[in-house]
Amino acid sequence: MPRQRVVIGFLGTTLDVGKGPERWDRWRPTIGLCQQEDWPIHRLELIHQPKVVDLTRQVIQDIASVSPETTVRPWPVEITDPWDFEKVYAAIFDFARQYPFDIEKEDYFVHITTGTHVAQICLFLLTESRHFPARLVQTGPRRHDPAGEVRIIDLDLSKYDSLAARIQREAKDHVAGLKSGIPTRNKAFNALIEQIEHVAAHSRDPILLMGPTGAGKSQLARRIFELKKTRHQITGDFIDVNGATLRGDAAMSALFGHRKGAFTGAVSDRPGLLRAADKGLLFLDEIGELGLDEQAMLLRAVEEKRFLPVGADREVSSDFLLIAGTNRDLLDDVRQGRFREDLLARINLWTFHLPALKDRREDLEPNLDYELENFERRTSRAVRFNREARDAYLAFAMSPDAPWSGNFRDLSASITRMATLAPSGRITPEIVAAEVARLRRDWSRGVDSPASEGCPSGFDSLLASVDLFDRVQLEAVLRTCAASSSLSDAGRRLFAVSRTKKSSSNDADRLRKYLARFGLTWADVSAARNPSKAGEGA
């Protein structure tokens, strides 16, 4: 026995209205729905506002005259505000929950042509979620036919293979875009990027990108901006600023702007970077380098989208999204009093740790190809390795002998040097051998190998006054301090192994106590730092 057809829908307080004989000359959705000769309806569940009694009675009578086999059951449902999404959804939800569906005997349809747009959306959502075990039906006018036409809307998107494939392809494209199109192989990194893509698409909260210098934080931030721009989540610009370049009084002015005459040299108003990022995205790299005053102002700007420019007596606003970057341990900086705990709490909602290049060596080969493509775009000159040269370079690059202390900046510079020197656009084994020798030489002198540095001057008499046993260790400590930007940075380098074996650590305090044994302070060491290292960031 075929199941009976049941339609659920709203009374159209505008489209279903009609008086006198002329009402039969115009299309009325609910009446037309019941006039379809090849689509008979056994029962119509007519939802209506209690106050429209006369119109409800008229529509029921008209349906009875054109479709006597259709039983119409009116359902008065009180909706205090038909344009309030929450109230409309709740009313329809309650109706669906208490309705006695019998899917074994009846075939249900939800009519979404009538009712307010809000009601139509709610009907769609509740049908798609199967609160209404039904299919959608839509009616429309047809020329010279007051009955109009009926169309069934199939919500089973799984049937549309091409549509599903397109949705999946778009998601993959977004992930690939965040990776600059590089087919990376590291599973952990790929999973990280997929999570970042999801967060970037669904959240407007700050994002914190952590990782060593050269790990690609700035490039990733720009890709996130491009993704949000594509999704029409932002309309403004991408503003990129490095906190390490903002020093002293100039930091406040650069970030928050100033008024003319606010200080000596302020000859005109300056909007500031936060205002420039209005409706867009601000990437603030090395956020840990900001002073405490700037951090306090930034916190208020992030939370309230308002701040006070230097020298102004009236606040300004900027609706910007924030991505912060750092290579520092901000939690340790909070403990040391160098970073505000409340600001860290605000930007630490979505924190992603970008791994160093040495921790994803399987991605060296695809990044090598990416750098060659970049070189070609910049110079309009195609350069490739020959097979022997490529194998030799990758063997070295992926070995423990290559620390890649500068991460992708080292790799980019290395590929650029070899491509520039390549005769006839071909990188040879001889070029690779020379480049490998250069990299070994540079890294042996780098900050990641403090033992190779000369001891900072000014401590000769101190070193001569201690035993050789202590002198060797003290020299290594002083060399590390000379290669570090702060007491905490030096402590992290010196106690990198032991600190991982403790639940909490204070490397800076351990270093401070060690220096005190020899009558030294960080100020003494910092003042005598190797001039070639002075002023470097953390």
N, C-alpha and C positions, 0 to 999 in steps of 0.2 A: 504494500500500500504506500503510495507516494506521500511524502511529508507535506504538510500544509504550509503555505507561504504566509509569514507574519512580518509586517513592517512596523518599525518604531520610528517616530519622527515628531518634530515640533510643529505646532500650528503656526503658519505664517501670518503674523498680525498685519502684514502689509501686502504681501503677494497673494494671500488666500482671500483677501477681502473682495466682495462683490455683491451688488444689490440690483434687483430688478432683472428683467429678461436679458439685458445686455451683458450680464455677468458671464453668460455662456459663450460669449464671443471672444473672451480673452482667456489667456492661459493662467491657470491657478495651480501651483505645484502640487498641493495635496489632492485636489480634485483630479488633476490630470494623471497623477500616479495611479488612481483607481479606475481610470478609463482605458487602460491598455488591454486590448482584447486578447493579445497573445501572452499576457503576463498577469493573470488574475491573482488577486490578493484575497486570502481567506480572512485575515484579521488585520486591522490597523490600530496600533496603540498610539493614540494622539495626545502628546504632552502639550499642556497649555497653561498659561497663567490663570489663576482662579477668577480674575476680574473680567476676562474676555468671554463671559458666558454666552452672550448673544451671537458672537462670531462663531464660537465653537458649535452651538446648536445649528446655525445656518450651514456650516461646512458638513456636519454629520447628515443633515437632511439632503444636501446636494449629492453626497456620496451615495446615499441610499437610492436616489433616483437614477444614477448612472451605473451603479454597481451594487445591486441588491444582494448579491452573494457575499459582499464584504461586510463583516461585522466591525463596527468602529467602537472602540472603548476609550472614552476620554480619561486622561490622567491629569488632574489639577496639581501642578507643582509650583510652589511659591518660590520665586527668585526675586529677592529685594532689589538687586541691581544687576540687570542682564548684561552689563558691560564689565562687571567685576569677575575676573577670571576664576579666582578662588571660590567665590560663592556659586558661580554657575557650575564649575566642575564638581563641587561638593553635592549640589542638588542632583545632577545627573548620575553621579557615582552612587548616591543613596538609592536612586530609582533602580539602577542596574543591580545593586546588591539585593534588593528585596523582590525583584521581578521573578516570577516562577518559570524560568526557562525549562523547556522540555525538548532538548535537542534530538531525542530519539524520534519524536513525532512531528516536530516543527522545524522549518527552515527559516532562519531569521535574517532580516535586512534592516539596516539603519539608514533612514532618509536624511541626507545632510544638505539638502537644498534650502530648507526653510530654517527659521530661527536666526538670531544674531550671528555675526562672524565668530564671536566668542563661543557660542553654543555649538557651532559647526566644528570648531577646533576641538572642543571637549568631546564631542561625539566621535570624532576621528581618533583621538588619543585613547578613549576607552574601548573603542572597537579594535584598534591595533593591539592593545594590551590584553584583549580577550575578556574584558569585563562584560562586554556585549559579545556573545559567541555568534557573531553575525558577519555578513558582508555589507559593504557600503553600496548604497544605490543613490544615484543622482538623476534628477529630472531637469529638463530644459525645454524651452519653447521651440515650436516648429512652425514654419510659415503655413498659414491657412489651415492649421490644425490645433484647436484649443486644447486638445489632450496632451500635446507636446510629445517628448520622447523620454525614454528611460535607459540609463546606462549603469551597468554593474562595475564597481571599482574593486579590482582584485588586490588585496593587501599582502599577498604572499610573495614578498620580494625575492625569496629564494628561487622562484621559478625563472627569474630574469637573470640568467647567467652573465650576460654582457654587463648589466647594471652592477651586479655584485663584483664582477671583475674590475669594473671601472672604479668602484669605491676602494677596493683593495689596492689597485694601482696608484690611486691618488695618495693613500696613506704611505705606500712605499716611496713614492716620489718625494713626499715631505721629509721622510727620514733620510733619503739620499741627499736631499737639499741641505739638511743640517750637517751632513758629512762632506759637503762640497762635491758631491757626486763620486767620492772615492769609495770603491768597493772594499771597505775595511773587513778584516777577517777575525779580529779579536772579539770573541763572543761577549765578554763582559762589557767591552766598549760599545758594541752594537746594541746590547740590551739597555745600556745607559742612554744612548741616543734615542731609542724608541720611547723611553720614559720621558725624556726631555721633550720630545715631539708632542706627547700626550699632554703634558703639563702646559707647554706653550700654547696649545690649542684651546685649553679649557680653563686657564687661570690668568688672572691679572695681578696676582701677588708678586712681590719681588722674587728674583731668582739669584742664588749665590753660586758662582762658579769658582771652585777651588782647584788648585793645581800649580805645578812649578811654572816658572817663566818659560814661555815658548811652547806651552802645551796646547795652545790654540783657543784660549778663552775669548780673545777679541773676535776672532773669525767666527766662532760659534755664536757669539752674541749677535753678530750681524746677520747670521743665517736665521736666528730666531726672529729677529726684526722682520726679515723678508717673509718668513712664514706668516707672521701676524698681519703683515701688510696684505698678503695674498688673501687671507681670510677676512679682510676688512675689519680687523679688530683695532687697528690704529690707523690714523691718517697723517700723523706728523712725521718728523724726520728722525734719523738715527744719529744720536749725539754720542761721540766716543771721547772719553777723557781719562787720563791716567792720573790717579791721585798723587803719585810720587812727584808729578810736575807742579803740584799746587802747594806752594810754600808760603808761610807767614801770612801777612795781611792780604796778599794777592789771592789767596785761596778763597776767602769769603766773597770777594768781588767776582772772581771767575765763576763760582758756582751759583751764587744768589744774586749777582748784579749789584750795582750801586747807583746812587743818585749823583748828579752833577754837584761838585763841591764837597762831597762826603769826606774827601781827604786830599792832600796835596797831589796833584796830577790828575784828579778826576774832573776833566774838563768837559765831560758830557755824560749823559746817562748811559748805563750799560745794562742790558737785560739779563745777562748771565746765562749759564748753560742750562739750568733747570727750566728757565722760561723758553729757551730754544727747543727744549724737548717736549713742549706742550703738545698733547695729543699724539706723541711719539714715544720713543724709547731712549732712555739714558743708560749707556753702559759706562759704569764707573769702575775702572780697573784699579787695582791696588788700593782698595777702599781702606785698608788698614793703615795707610800712610797719612790719612786725614787727621787733623788735630781734633781734640775733644770738642772744641767749640763748633767746628764745622760738622762734626758727627751729631751734635745736639740739634743743629738747624736742619740737617738732612733728615733726622728721624721725624721731626714735625712735618717736613715737606712731604715725606712718604705717607705718613698717616693721615694728614689733613689736607694735603695738596695746596698748602698755603705757607708762605714764609715772608720774612722781612728783608728786603735788600739793604745793603750797607748805606747808612745815612738817610733811609726813608722813614717816614712816620706812618705809613700805611702799607698793609700787607698786600701782596700780589698772589695770584694763584697760577698753578700749572698742573695739568692733569697728565702726568707722565708715568710710564712704566719703568721700573728700575731693574737692571741686571748688574750685580756687583761682582767683581772679580778680585781674587787675592791669591798670593802664594805664601801667605803667612798663616800661622796657627792663631786664629782670632780668639779662640777660647783661652789660649795662653796669654794673649794680649789683654784680655779682660782681667785675668788674674793679676797681671802686672800693672793694671790701671791705665793702659794705653788705648783701650777700646771700650766703648760704652756697652754695658751688658744689655740695656734695653734696645739699642740699635741692632745688636747681634740677634736678639730674640726676634726682632721684626723682619730681618732679612734672611733668617735661617729656616724659614718655612720650607722652601724648596732648595736644598743644597746638593750640588752635584760635584763629585771629585773627578776631575779629568786626569787620567793616568799619564805618567811621563812616557816619552817615546821608547825608552829602554824597557818599559813594562808591557809594550805591545809590539814586539819585534816582528811578529807576523804581518804587521801592517806597513812595514818598511817598503816592501816591493810595490804595493799599490800607490803609496805616497811618492815613491820615486817616479812612477809614471805620471802622477799628477803634477809634480814639480817640472818635469820635462814639458808637459802640456802648457804649464804656466809660462815657462821660458819661451815657448813658441808663440804664445799670445802676445807677450811683451815685445819680442824682438822680430816677429814674423820670420823666424828662422827655425826650421825643424831640425832637431838633433836627437840621435838615438845611440845607444850602446851597441857595440858588437857583442856577440854572445859571450866570448871569453872575458871581456871587460865587465859585462853585467854580472856574470857569475862571481868574479873576483870581488867586485864592490859589495855585492849582497852578502857574500861569505864574511867579509869583514864587518859590515854594518850590523849583521845579526849575531855577531859573536860577542862574548863578554868583554872583549878588548875595546869595544865601542860604547862608552858610557852615555853618549848623546846628552851631555850636560846642558846644552842649550836647546835640547828637544828639536822641534820642527824648524826653528830658526837655523840651527846647525845644519840640518838636512837641506833646507832650501839654499843656504849659502854654498854648501858643498856641491849640489847639483848645478847651481848657477856657474860656479867656477869651472867645473869640468865641461859644461856645455859651451861656455864662452871660448875655452881653449881648444875645442874639438875641431880638427881639420876636416873640411868637407862634410860637416854635420855628423861625424862619427866619433864617439868616445872610445878611445883605444885602451888596451891594458896598461900602456905606459902612462897615460893621463890618470888612470885609476891609481896606479902605484904611487905617483907623485901626490895625489890627493890624500890617499891613506896615510902617507908619511906626514903630510901637513896636519891632518886631524890628530894623529898621535902626538905630534909635537905641541899642538895647541892645547889638547886636553891635559897633557902632562904638566902644563903651566897654569891650568885653569884653577878656579876656586874650589873645584871638587877634589883637588889633590893638594891640600894645604902643606903637606910635608915637603913639596918641591919649591915652595916659596922661600925667599930669604926672610930671615927674622927681621921684624921692624927695628929701625934704628932707635938708639936711646936707652937700650937695656944692656949694653955691653958690661958695664960695671956690676950690675945685678947678677948677670949670668956667670961672670967670673968669680963671684963670691959664693957660689953654691957648688955642691958636689956634682960630678958628671952625671950621676944617676938622676938627680933632680933637674939638671940643666937640660938634658935631652927632652924630658917631658915638658918643661916650661917653654922651651923653644917651640915645640909643636903647638902648645896652647896659644902662644903669642902669634904664631903664623896663622892659626885658624881665626883668631880674633881680628887679625889684619885683613883677612878675606871675608869678614862678616860685617853685616850692616848694623847689627845691634847685639846687645848682651844675650837676648833670647836666641837669636839666630846662631851665634857662636855656641851657645849651650846645646842647641839641637844637633849641631854638627859633632860636637865632642862626645855627647852621650847618646848618640843615635841608636846604639844597640841596647844599652842597659835600660833606656827609657821605655822600650817596648815590652819589657818584662815586668813592669810595675803598673798597678791600676791608676796611679796618679804620679806625676813627677813635676819637679820645678828645676829644670836644667839651668835656668838663669841663676837661681840661688846657689846651686852647686858650684857653678863657675865663679860667682862672686866670692864665695868662701875660699875657693882655691887661690884666687888672685890675692886675697887678703893675707894668706900665709906668707906671701912675699912682699907685703906692704903695698900692694897694687890695687887700684880700682879700675872700673871700666872706663872712667874718664881719662885715667892715665894711658890706658891702652888705646883708647879711641883717638886721643890727641896725637899719638905716635903712629897711627895707622899708615900703612904703605900708601904714598900719594897716588899711586895708580889705582887704588881701590877706594879712595875717599869719594864720598858722595854717591856710591852705588846703592841701588835699591836692595831690599831684602831678598 
